[in-house]
Amino acid sequence: MIHLAVLFLCFFSSYSASVKGHTTGLSLNNERLYKLTYSSEVFLDGGKGKPQDSVGYRISSDLDVVLLWRNPDGDDDQLIQVTITAVSVENAGQQRGEKSIFKDKSAPKIIGKDNLEALQRPMLLHLVRGKVKEFYSYENEPVGIENLKRGLASLFQMQLSSGTTNEVDISGDCKVTYQAQQDKVVKIKALDTCKIERSGFTTANQVLGVSSKATSVTTYKIEDSFVTAVLAEETRAFAVNFQQAMAGKIVSKQKLELKTTEAGPRMVPGKQVSSVIKAVDSKFKAIPIVGQVLQSVCKGCPSLAEHWQSIRKNLEPDNLSNAEAARSFLTFIRHLRTARREEILQILKAEKKEVLPQLVDAVTSAQTPDSLEAILDFLDFKSDSSIILQERFLYACGFASHPDEELLRALLSKFKGSFASNDIRETVMIIIGALVRKLCQNEGCKLKAVVEAKKLILGGLEKPEKKEDTMMYLLALKNALLPEGIPLLLKYAEAGEGPISHLATTVLQRYDVSFITDEVRKTLNRIYHQNHKVHEKTVRTTAAAVILKNNPSYMDVKNILLSIGELPKEMNKYMLTIVQDILRFEMPASKTVRRVLKEMFVHNYDRFSKSGSSSAYTGYIERSPQAASTYSLDILYSGSGILRRSNLNIFQRMGKAELHASQVVIEAQGLEGLIAATPDEGEENLDSYAGMSPILFDIQLRPVTFFNGYSDLMSKMLSASSDPVSVVKGLILLIDHSQDIQLQSGLKANMEIQGGLAIDISGSMEFSLWYRESKTRVKNRVAVVITSDVTVDSSFVKAGLESSAETEAGLEFISTVQFSQYPFLVCMQMDRSEAPLSGNLRQSMKGYPQVRAMSLEEEKRV
């Protein structure tokens, strides 16, 4: 009895010393067989925690664990053998009863005979100071089965002392924190630090991105100085940023519990672990404990051509404003991402011209090497018969969610070649600017192709080969937003002529506040106040807008306010409404403006009673605590009542992130001669011109010209129709998030979230000498579909949760001016259609070939 007490005290003191030594982890006794139970379960839900909206499964088994070898030179060096037995698979979460795919199915039937045999083969763990130094299994086992074993093996890795360290387990090389207490040890794994090779990508813009949160907590229960149970829980939650209703969650749980111990085999003698493993079974091989990629193969899925034929009708031109078009666009992109170049090229060559533009949108948006090769082989930039297709390809490149250097390199190569259309050549350069910005946002500014593109843009502005190319390079810089381009912009803004000066100023308008330095503000002030030369009022008002938007000083604001009253009539009114809009909408400059207005000399009736028809207004389309969608419309007229500029902007904001969703600027000049009116100062010699410049989802597109020159104007007025001019029409991949996740249980999760947009933006400008009336119209028609597909795959059973949301909306702005008398009459209209949001949730669970008949699907309307 005394002898037993001494042995117990020795064991307890050894355990206590290990806690203080910050080294020892799990330790098994000699010649004992440990009987444990193990379960790994996973379930998915729509993020709201409702049991009826969840789906999942549980894999349960018994375990036999024995100590095979202990290093004679130290107790902290052990080799243990783990054998899985009595495997079963069942539903997790909500009980489905008769609907269960596992009902009346044995483990061999569900898992497959070969898989089950592999799963039940033993594995060996070489533990050194509680950490897995090597993981041994048999060669050529299925990856999915090996990952399940890795998930179990990772639970045996722990330490009995508090502290933070890095560990390598199935999740990769991760930072973990241990919190040791008397009866338990808690291990918290920082999953965002885990280094593991997995495919995936996401949209760079935060507004269009996906937020995710991952947690992992493992608790080791200790009784009488021995670990008796292990409970692990990993959660992966996600939500679409601007549509928080689109959310979901993956919860993975593992439970390991000691049941009994009994007499076990004797340890294998030896000083080296390698010789011991050979003695046990020479077929054991050391393999990485980090999870390996599990490839999912879709058997029985339709071919690319079959899928295209099933959705082709939805992408015909007449259907493009419907949500069904956006939904079909998204499903087709998923098929394209697994297709070969030859398959894609075959469909492109066989399609009719009315559907080809939409097909080009989809192929380009797939953003795979095969899809890029196919579309480049298909398009001929030297031919003028496919200009529409070339333009759609280029715009889809600009909207690419995760462009790579190869795409930029391809466009640079095209730009050096010849073109059938100069418009396409300009569009190539403009989109090159967009790709430069996106690659720089993803830390790719030093890529060889990006460096070459930056030199091309800046070199084109420093020494343009042709004067007409200056506009093209300015538009490219408007997309690229290169900081090193600001000195060139200041030169063109202050010294350039008319449209060049105005465009350079609008480029500065897109830069972040951090780039609007004192030097930039000084130049803009000189432009607005015309210190060096006379400028058009479009240039002056844009310069003032940049100043007022970017932390203006007290004197900046004061001088702008003092200028009101000395400006041309309509410019007076325009600047006055800009200031009033800043105050009413509580913009960042509003505090400084209020300080200045306390001075009576600035804030008086004479200055603030100026009449005119120009206006500026900002309002909310939608507002919530998390996000806001705003529109702004400002209109500047000439003194004779003819439209000078109409500027419609829509912004989506979320926290500090901002997305310039759309901008449509309609400009006109040199039309005073038509009504025998006197042009404003500095605009006496302007050519007749009207055109439209669009920005869509932060991408500046090529401007559209209504007419250019007096003769062009007269010919188009005589043959004019009221049909609007299309600014952009097509399908855009708006949200694109793909993520492969290695769960610590050994299961593979996959998250696919896409948002598709079918869009039609058009604009028109009507001018009637007979009725002495002008009318501008900007029409936006969109259909948005967001889909989420989350799956968890074990290689023999897959659970899935699909959800979607969709809406169709329209927004139309009409401004009418009658200048038959003075003051002229102005009518502004905004027509906004209802945009109901609908959605559905579908759960599924299916087996692989050996249990193909088992399936479960439920659909719910949200």
N, C-alpha and C positions, 0 to 999 in steps of 0.2 A: 504493500500500500504506500509506504514511504517512497519506494522506488518510482511508482507511477506519478506521485505528486511532484517529484523532482523533474521527471520528464516533461510534465505539463508546464511547470514554471520555466524550464529551459525554452520550450516552444514559444511561450508568451513573450519572454524577454527578447527572443529572436525577432518576433513580429514587431515589437515596440522599437527595437533598434533599427529595423528596416524603415520604419516611418521616419525616424530621426535622420537616417542616412540618405534620404532622398533618392534611393536607388531601386530597392526591391519592389517587384510587382507581384503578380500571381505566382504562387508556389504550390506544387502538388507533393503529396506524401509518397514515399516509396511503396511499391507493390500494392497499390490500391487501384481499384476500378471505380471511376466516378460515373454514376448514372444521372444524366440530366435530361431535361426537356427543353426544346428550342422551338420558337415560332417566329416567323417573319411575316408581317402583314403590311399591306399598303392599301390606301384608298384615296380616291380623288373626289373633290366636291367643288361646287361652283363658287366657293369663297364665302358662302353665307352660313355654313355649318349645319345645314338641314340634312338629317339622315336620309330622307327620301331623294335628295339630290346627289347622293354619293354612290360610288361604285368601287369595288375592290376585292381583293382575295387574300387568303392567309395560307402560308405553307408551314406545316407543323411536322415535327419529327422528334425522335429520341436521339440522345447522343451517348456514346461511350468514350470516355477520356481517360488515358493512362499516361503515366510518366515512363518514357522509354529509357531515358539516360539523363544523368546529372553529372556535370563536370566535377571530377574529383578535387579540382583546385578551387572551386567556388560554387556555392549553392545557387547563385544568380544566373547560372548558365544551364538551361534545361532543354530537352527535346521531348515534346509531348505528341501523342497521336490522338486524333479526333476522328471518330467514325459516326456517320449519320445512319440512322435506322428508322424503320416504321414511319415512312413519309406519307403525309396526306395533304390534300389541297381542298379548300372550301371557301365559301364566300366570306368576306369581311364586311363589317358595317351592317347595313339593312339586311334583314333576313328575307330572301326572295322566294323561299318555299319551292313551289312547283316550277318557278322560272329559273331556278339555279342551273347553270350549265354543268355543275359538278354532281348533280343529283344522280345517284345510282352509277357513278363512274369511279372505278378503282384508280389507285395511284398510277399503275403502269399504263392505264388507258389515257389518263390525263397528261401525264408527264412524258410518256413514251418509254418503251422498254430500255432502249440504249441510254437515254438520258438518266433514267432511274438507276441503272447499274453504275453509271459514272458518278452520280451524286452520292451513292452509298459506298464508293471506294474510300479508304482512309486517306487522310491528309496529315502531314507532319508540320509542326511549328517549332522552330528553333528560337527560344526566348532567352534573351540576354538582358538582365536587369529589368525584366518586365516588358521589354519591347521585342517585337517580332523582327529578328535579324534575317531569317530566311523562311520562305513558305514553300513547302514541297507537295507536289501532286503528281499525278501520272500524265504522261505526254498525250497530246492529241485528244484531250477531252473537249467537249463542246464549250465554247466561250461563255455561254450563258450559265452553264453548270459550274464552271470554274469561278465565275463571279459570285455565285451564291456561296461557294465555299470561302472565297475571300471575305465576303461580308461577315460570315460566322467567325473566321479566324481573327478579324480585326477586333472583335469583342474581347479576345484574350489579351489584348495589349493594354496595359495600364500601369500606373505607379501609385504607391500608397502614400505619397507625400504631396503637399501643395506646391504649386509652381506653374510656370508657363514654359513650354518647350515646343519644338517642332517634331511631329511624328509622321511617318510614312505608313499609310494603310490603304484600304481600297479607294478612299476618296482622293488620294494623292499625297503630296507633301503639304501638311497642314499645320497651322499654329493651333495648339491646344492648351487649355488652362485646366489644372486639377485643383479641386477644393477638397481637402481631406478632413473628415470629421471622425468621431469615435466609432460610429456605426455605419458610415458610408463614405464613399469617395465619388465626387461628381466630376465628370470630364465634359468640358464645353469646347466643342470644336468650332473654330471660326471658318465656316465653309467658304467665305469669300476670299480666304487666303490660300486655298488649296490649289496646288499646281498640278494640273492633269491635262493631258492632251484630249481635247474634245472639240468637235466641229460646232460652229454656230456663228451667228451674226445678229446685229440689231440695227435699228434706225438711229442715226447719230443725234437727230434733233430730239430733245427731251420731251417736247410737247407730243410728238408722234411716237415716242418710245414706250417701253414697257418697264414698269418698276417691279422689282422682285426682292424678296427677303427670305433668307435661308437661316435656319437654326438647327443645331444638333446638340443634344444633351444626353449623356450616358451616365447612369447611376449604378454604382457597384455597392450592393448591400453586404454588410459585414456582420457576422454573428460568431461569437466565441473565436475571434481572431481569424476567421475564414470567410472568404467571399462565397455567399450562398446564392446570390441572384444578380443578374445584370439586366437592366432595363434601358433601352436606347430608343430615342425618338428624334426623327429628323423631319422638319417641315420646310416645304418650299412653296411660298405664296407669291402670286403675281397679279398684276392689274394693268390694264391699258391706261396710260396716264390721262388722256383727255376724255376717256369714257370709263370711269371707275366701275360701272356696272359690269363691265367685261373683266371678270376676275376669276381666280381659281386657286386651288391649294392641293398639294400632294403631301400626304402624311405617311411616313414609313416608320414602323415600329418593330423592334426586335426584343425578344424576351428569352433569357437563358436562366434556368432555375435548377438548382441541385436537388435531386430527389433522395438518392441513397448512395452509400459507398459500400464496397465489398472487396473481398480479396482479389487482387489482380496479379498480372504476370510479373516476373522478376525483371529488373532493369537489365539492359544490354550493357555488358562491360566494354570499356574502351576510353581512351584519352581524347580522341578526335571525333567530332560529331559526324564527319564524312564517312569514317569507317563504320560507325554505328548504323548510318542510313543504308549503306551497302549490305550490312548484315541483316537488316530488317527486310528490305526489298530493293534490289538494284534498279528497279523500274522507276523509283521515285526520282523526280527532277526538280531542281530549284526553279521556280518561276516567280515573276514579280507579284507582289501582293497588291500593287496598284491595279484598279479595275481596267480591263481591256475592252476595246470597242466591240459592241455586239451589233452586227449588221442584221437589219430586218429585211427580209425578202418578201415581196408581195407576190404570192402565187395566185393565179387566176384573175389578176387585175387586168382591166382593158388596156390595149395598146394605146400609144399616143394618138395614132390615127383614129382609132375607135372612139376615144374620149373626145377628140376634136369634133367629130361628126355629131356627137351627142349634144354638144353645147354650141355648135356653130351658129345656129339660128338666133341665139340670144345676143350675138355680137354683130348682127346686121345693123346698118346705120340707123334705121328707124327705132331700134330698141335701146340705143345707147344711153338714154336718160333714165332707164329703169334699173332698179336694184338687181334684177336678175342678171343684167349684163355684168355688173361688178362682181357678183358671186361666181359666175361662170369664168370670168377672167382669173379669179384667184385659184379656183380648182385647176384650171389649165396650167397655170404657172407651176403648181406643185408637180404635175405630170412632166412638164418640160424640164424640171430640175433633175430628173432621173433619166432623161432621154439622150440618145446619141445624136451627134451632128447629122448623120445621114437621115435619120428619122425626121428631124426638124426640117431639114432642107427639102425633103420630099413633100411635106405638107405645104411649105411656102411656095414651091414651084407649081403645085396643083391647084392652089386656091384662086378664086375669082377676085377681080379688082375691088369690088365693093366691100369685101370683108378683110382684104389684105391689110389695110391700115391697123385694124384692131389686132390682127394676128401678129403684126410687127411689134405693136405695143407689148404683147404678152411675151414673145420670144426675147425681146431686149430686156424686159423686166426680170426674166428668169436669172440672169446674171451668172451663168455657168460658162466655162470655157467652150463647151460644145455649142451652146446657144449663140455665143458671140461669133464663133467661127462660121456657123450656119448663116447668120444674118449678114455678115460681111461678104460671104460668098454669093449671097442672093442679090444684094444691092449693088448697082452700078452707078457710081457718082458721076461718071462721064456721060450718062444718059439723061435726057430731059423728060423721059416718059415715066419716070418713077419718083418725081420730085416730092410728091406728097408722102410717099413711103420713106424717103430719105429724111424728111423733116420729122416724121413720127419717130423714126429710129433715134434721131439726135435728141429730141425732147425726152424720150424714155431714158436715154443715157444720162441726161441732166437730172432726172428725178430718181436715178438709181439709189437704192437704199444703202448699199455697201459696195461702191465701185472699187475696183482694184487697179493696180498700175497698168495691167495689160490693156484695159479698156482705154485709158488715157493714151497709152502708146499707140493704139490703133487709130485714134482720132488725130493724133499728131502726124502720123503717117499719111492719113487721108488729106490733111490740110496741105501737105507738101505736094500733093498731086494736082490734077486738073479737075474742074467741075463744069458741068453743063449749065449750072445756075449760080450766079454770084450770091444770091440769097442763101443758098445752101452753104457756100463757102463761109459766109458771115456767121451762119448758125453754128457751123463746126467750131469756129473760134470762140463764140459766146459760150457754148457748152463745155469747151476745154476749160474756160474760166471757172465754170460751176464744179467740174471734177477736181480742179486744183484745190478749191476751198474744202470740198468734202474729204479729200485725202489728207489735207493738212489738219483738219479736225480730228482725224484718226491717227495723228502722229506720223503722217507720211510725207511731211514737207521736204525731207531730204532724199526721197526717192529720185532716181535718175530722171524718170519721165516728168516728174513734178518740177524739178529744177529746170529742165529744158523748156517746159511750158511757161514757167514764170519768166524766163529770159525772153521768150518769144513775145509775150504780152507786153512786158516793159520795154523791150527793144522796139516793138512796133509803135509805141507811144513816143519814145525818145527820137527815133528817126523813121517815121513812116515812109515806106516806099511810094505809096500813093496817098494823096490827101484824103481821098474818100475812105481809106482804111482806118482813119483816126476814130471814127464813130464805132467801127467794129471792135477795135482794141479797147475803147472806153467801156463798151458793153461787156466785154470779157472781164475787164477789171471790176466792173460792177458786180459780177458774180464771184470773182476770185477774192476780192477785198484784201489785196496784198498790202501790208503796212508800208512796204518800200515804194508803193505807187502813189502815196499821198503827195509828195512834192510835185510830181507830174500833174496830178489832178489840180493842185493849186495854180499851176502855171496855165493850164487850159481853162480853168474857171475864170481867172482874172484877165487873161490876155486873149483868150479864144473868141471866135465870132459866134454870135447867135446860138444855133442849136448845139454847137460844140461846147460852148461855155455853159449852157443850161444842163447838158448831159453830164459834164464833169462835176457840176454842183450837186446833181441828184445822186451821183456815185458817192460823194462825201456824205450824203444823207444816210447811207446804209451802213457806215462804219460805226463801230461801238464807241461809246462815249470816251473810253480810255484813249482813243486815237485822235480825238478832237482837241488838240493841244492849243496853247495860247497863240502859237504861230498860225494855226489853221483859223482860229477865231479872228485874228487880226486881218487875215486875207478876206474872210467872209464879210467882215464889217466894212472893209474898203469897197467890196463889190456892192453891198447893200446901199451904202451911202454915196457910191459913185465918186470916190476920192480921186481915182486915176483916169477913169473913162466912163462913158455912158453905157449902161447895160439895159437889156430888155427887162421888162417887169417880171417875166417868168424866172429869169436868173436871179433877180434881186429878192423876190419873195421866197425862192428856194433857199437862198443864202440866209435869209432871216429865220426860216424854219429850222435850219441846221443849228444856228446859234441858240434859238429858244429851246431846242430839244436837249442840248448837251451842256447842262450846268452853266447857264449864262451868268455873267457877273452883274453886279448892280448897275454899272455904267453901260454894259451891253444893252440891258433892258431899257434903261432910261433913254439912251440915244435912239433906240428903235421907236419908243413911244413918242418922243419929241418930234420924230420925223412925220408922224401922222398929222396931216393937215398941209404938209408941203409936197405930198406925193400926187401923182395923177389921180383923178377922181375915183375910179374903180379900185385902184391900188390902195388908196386911203381906206376905202370900205373893207377891202379884203384883209388888210393888216389889222384893222380894228376888230373884225370878227375872229381872227386868229387869236388875238389877245383875250377876247371874251370867252372863247372856247377853252383856252388854257385855264382860266379862272373857274369856269363852270364845271369842267371835268376834273378839276383838281390834279392837273398834270404836275410833274416835278418842278417846273419853273414857276408854278403859281405863287409860292411863298415869296420869291424874289419880286415878281410882278406886283404883289400886294404892297410890299415895302416901298417900291418906287411910286405907286399910286397914292401914297400918303402925302406926296409933294403936290401942293395945289397947282403949281406951275405946270405939272405934267397932267394931272387929273382935273380937267375942266370941261365945261359943256361944249365949248367950241371944238375941242379935239374929239370928243366922244359922241358928237351928234352928226358926224359926216354921213351923208346919204349915198346910196349906191345899191347895186344888185348883187355884187360879189358876196360870197358867204363861205363860212367854214363851220362844220358841225361834227362832233364826235358823240357816239352813243353806244349803248350795249345791245348786242344781239342776244347774248345769254350771259348770265352771271351766277356764280356759285362761290362758296367759300374757298374752293380749291382752284377754280379757273374762271376765266372771263374771255368772252368773245366780243370784240368791239368792231365797229365800222366807223369810218370817217369819210366825209365827202366835202371837198372844198372846190369852189368854182370861182374862177377869175375871169372877168369880162374885160374887153377893151372899152375905151370911153364911148365908142359908138354903139355898144350893146351887143357886139358879136363875141361869141365865146372865144376866149383865149386859151384857157386850160380847165379841164374837169378832171379831178383826181379822186378816185374811189379806192379806199384801202379797207381790207379786212384783216384783223390781227387775232391770233389766238394766244392767250397768255396763261402760263401756269407757274406760279411762284415767280422766280426770277427769269424763267425761260420764256422765250417769245418766238412765235412763228408768224412770219409775214405770209398769211394764207393766200391773199391775192391783192393785186393792184391793177387797175385799169386807168391809164391816163390818156385822155383825148385832148389833143392840142390842135389849134388852128392859128394861122397868122396870115397877114397880108390880104385880108378880105375887105378892108375898108373901101377900096376902090369900087367895089360892086354897088355900094349904096352912097357913093359920093361923100364919104365921111373922112374926117381928118385923123390920120394915125396918131398914136400916142408918141411921146418923146422917145427917141432912140429906135423907133420901129417904122420909120418912114420908107425904108428901102427893102423891106422884107418881101421875099417871094411868096406867092400864094401857096399855102400848104395846109393839109390836115392829115392827121395820122393818129395812131393809137399805139401805146407802149404797155405791155403787160408784164407783171411779175406773178408767178404762181408757185406757191410753197417755197419761197425764198429763192427761186430761180428766175432771173431776168431772161425773158424770151425775146426773140427778134421783133422789133417794132413793125407794125403794119401801116402802110401808107394808103390813105383814101385818095388823095390826089396830090400832085406836086407840080406847081407851075400853073399859070393862068390858062393856057390852052388845054391842059389836062383837066383843070377844073371845069371849064365850059363844056368840054365833051362829055364829062361824067354827069354834069348837071342836066344836060339835054337828054341823056340816056339813063338817068338815075332811076332806081327803084327803091322802095322802102326796105328791101331785104338787108338785114344786118350782115356785117362782115365778121366771119369767124376769127376769133383771137386764138383760141385753143379748143380742140375737140378731141376727145379720146379717152383712154383708160390709163390710170396712174396707180402704181403700187405705192400706197401712202404709208402703210405700216408694214414692217417686215422684220419679224423676230423669230429666229430659229435657235433652239438650244438643246443640246444633248446633255443629260444630267446623269452622272453616276451616283445612284443612291448608295448609302453605306451598307444597306442590307444586301447589296449585290444585284439588285434590279436596275434596269435601265429605264430612265424616264426621258420622254421627248416632248418638247413644247414648241408648237408652231402657231404663231399669231400673225395674221395678215389683215391688212385693211386695204380695200380696193375702192377706187373712185372713178365713176363714170362722169365726165364733166363736159359741159358745153358753155363756153363764155363767148359772147358776141357783143359787138358794139356797132353803133351807126351814128352818123351825123347827117341830118337833113337840113338843107338851106333853101329857103324859098324867097326869091326876089318879089314875086307877085304878092304874097301875103306878108312880106317883110317879117319873116319868122324863121328862127333856127331851133332845131331840136336835137338833143343828144340822148342816146339810149344805151345803157349798159345792162346786159341780161346775163345772169348767172343761173345755170341749171345743173344740179349735181345729184348723184345718187351714191350713197356711201354704204359699204358692207364691211363689217369686221367679223372675222372668224377666228375661233380659238380651238385648237385640237391638241389635247394633252393625253399622252398614253404612258402606261407603265408596262414594260415587257420583261417577261422572265425567260423567254425563248420557247415556252410551251403554252403560256397563257398571257393574253394581253388585255388590259383594262383601258378603256378610253372614255374621255369626256369631251364632247364637242358642244360649243355654244356659238351663237352668232347674234349680231345686232345689225339692223339696217334702217336706213331712212332715205327719203327723197325730199329735196328742198329746192326752192327757187327764190331768187332775189333779183328784182329789177329796179333800176334807177332811171328816171326820166326827168330831164330838165328842158323846159320850153321857154324861149325868150321871144317876145313880140317887140320889135323895135320900130313900129310904125309911128310912134310918138315918144316923146320924152317927158318924164322918166319912163323907160321901157318896163314892160311887165314881165315878171319871171314867175314860173310855176315849177316847183320841185316836187317830185313824187317818188315814193318808195313803195313798191309792191312786194310783199313777202308772203309766200305761201306757207301753209302749215307743214310742219316737218315731224310727224309722229315717229317715235322710235319703237320698233318691234324687235322681238328676238325669240330664240328658242334654245332649249338645252336638251342634248341627247346623250344618254349613257349607253355604253356598249361593253361587252366582255365576250371575248371569243377565244377559242382554242386554236392550235395550229393543226397541221394536216391530220394528225391522229385523232383529233376531236373536232374536225371541221364543222360538224353538224351543230355544235353547241354555240348558241349566240343569244344575245339579249340586247334589245334596243328599246329605249323609252324616249319619247319626245314630249317636251313641255313648252307651252307658249309662255313667254315672259311678259 
